[in-house]
């Protein structure tokens, strides 16, 4: 499983430097997580100031 960034993302960029696999990149309106690179460590979710990052299975 991977983590995903919801539409609650405010594009602050706090998550990007925390990813050990460089799986996070800036999208047009929010940051995005590449599911091929995500190792499901949760480091990004821990630093998100608006709690917009969740394990994929929690969002579906």
C-alpha positions, -999 to 999 in steps of 0.1 A, spaced: 0 0 0 10 36 -5 1 69 10 -20 94 -9 -24 132 -6 -61 143 -4 -76 175 -18 -71 190 17 -35 196 7 -25 233 9 6 228 -12 29 239 16 57 215 6 64 202 41 61 166 30 84 166 0 118 168 18 107 142 44 102 114 18 133 91 18 124 78 -17 117 111 -34 82 99 -42 66 133 -36 64 160 -62 45 193 -67 14 190 -88 -7 218 -103 -29 222 -72 -15 199 -46 15 176 -40 14 141 -54 29 108 -43 42 84 -69 28 50 -59 57 32 -77 82 49 -54 63 51 -21 74 26 5 46 34 29 68 47 57 44 75 67 71 102 72 51 126 50 19 121 70 37 129 102 47 164 91 16 174 72 2 205 90 -34 199 77 -35 161 80 -40 156 42 -19 124 38 -33 90 46 -26 54 38 -45 46 6 -68 20 22 -81 46 46 -93 69 19 -111 45 -4 
